[in-house]
Amino acid sequence: MAGNAESLLKQGNQARREHRFGDSKSLCAEAVEQCRSSNDQPLLARALTRLGGSERDLDEIAASLAHYQEAVAIYRTLDDPQNLAHSVRHVGDILRESNRLSEAATSYAEALEIYRRHPDTDTLDLANTLRGFALLKAAIGEADAARSLWQEAGSLYAQVGVAAGVAESQRQITLLASH
């Protein structure tokens, strides 16, 4: 049964890349149900994050947040700090975008703490977490903290060759300096 869920997730990812978000949501939801039936917790957590991503694409924010939060709860029971941090960061992004800033700050702080504690952290994941936290800090008027986070994120984006991330970091630092 897990093989079928894996296949559904692959199809869901392909649909998402093709901007067929409704199809992606349906495929990922079916994968979630199969994982629940088979009690495959690691695959269920992965399927929940994929479903949450598809729902976010469809602007179904409450459902997306609920699925990411369920994935976080599962990852907390598994020895999988990277996926835990990644999911916690997405929760932070959703909360920030929903203007639930104090909750988002808690999520970003947790994700950063996990990423910084593990030497195998993906540089892009760390940069994306710093980006979200920097946006939040700027939104609550903590310009110095935001600038510092943007500087670190920009450096990391440069390391992995993400020009758009470097450019955004530079724009945000300039914007913060002008206020």
PyMOL commands that set and color helices and strands:
alter all, ss='L'
color gray80, all
select helices_A, chain A and resi 2-17+21-38+41-57+61-77+81-97+101-117+123-139+143-160+163-177
alter helices_A, ss='H'
color red, helices_A
deselect
rebuild
show_as cartoon
